Structure formats: C-alpha cells, structure tokens
C-alpha cells in the first residue's frame, strides 16, 4: 500500500472501521458538535433558552465514543 493510502486508512483500521464508516461517524459527530455550539450561543444571548442542550449533547457524544471504543476492544 502506498504511503498516501496509509495516511487515509491507518486510523480507521486502528478503530476497526472502513474509511467511509469512519467518515460517516466523524461527520455525524461534527454535526452534533455544531448543534451543541449553536445551543450554547443561543443560551449566551437568551439565558432562559437551551439551558442544558449543549451539555446534554456533549455527554451523549462522550458516552457514544466511550461505548464505541469499548465495543471495539471487547471491554
């Protein structure tokens, strides 16, 4: 395999995913982060709105990534 291919494939393989599967998860994750950022921005301007939305999304992302890693390592 070429050096450039390794740049794209080493990490997804290390977490037992295909390139496209890894990209799909990363894009989903980025979308959730953007949603959390929007909720935090809304809360900054309107403190009565989105009181727990950003922290709830961050907790969800943490849980998803922790469970994802445990499932892949067999823990």
C-alpha positions in Angstrom: 0.0 0.0 0.0 1.3 3.5 -0.7 2.3 5.9 1.9 -0.6 8.3 1.0 -3.2 5.4 1.3 -1.8 4.7 4.7 -2.5 8.3 5.7 -6.1 7.8 5.0 -6.6 4.2 6.2 -4.3 3.7 9.2 -6.5 5.4 11.8 -9.9 4.0 10.6 -8.4 0.5 10.6 -7.0 1.1 14.1 -10.6 1.6 15.3 -11.9 -1.3 13.2 -13.8 0.8 10.7 -13.7 1.3 7.0 -12.7 4.7 5.6 -16.3 5.5 4.7 -17.7 4.2 8.0 -15.2 6.3 9.9 -16.0 9.4 7.8 -19.8 8.9 8.4 -19.3 8.8 12.2 -17.0 11.8 12.1 -19.5 13.8 10.1 -22.3 12.8 12.4 -20.1 13.8 15.4 -19.3 17.2 13.8 -23.0 17.8 13.2 -23.8 17.1 16.9 -20.9 19.4 17.9 -22.3 22.2 15.7 -25.7 21.7 17.2 -24.2 22.0 20.7 -22.3 25.1 19.7 -25.5 26.7 18.3 -27.3 25.9 21.6 -24.5 27.4 23.6 -24.6 30.5 21.5 -28.4 30.8 21.9 -28.0 30.3 25.6 -25.4 33.0 25.8 -27.8 35.6 24.3 -31.0 34.2 25.8 -30.1 32.6 29.2 -33.5 31.1 29.6 -33.2 29.1 26.4 -31.3 25.9 25.8 -30.2 25.6 29.4 -29.0 22.0 29.2 -28.9 21.3 25.5 -25.2 21.8 24.9 -24.1 19.8 27.9 -26.6 17.1 27.2 -25.2 16.7 23.6 -21.6 16.7 24.9 -22.5 14.0 27.4 -24.1 12.0 24.6 -21.0 12.3 22.4 -18.8 11.2 25.3 -20.9 8.2 26.0 -21.1 7.2 22.3 -17.3 7.5 21.9 -16.6 5.6 25.1 -19.1 2.8 24.3 -17.8 2.7 20.7 -14.2 2.2 21.9 -15.2 -0.5 24.4 -17.2 -2.4 21.8 -14.3 -2.5 19.5 -11.8 -3.6 22.1 -14.1 -6.2 23.7 -14.3 -4.4 27.1 
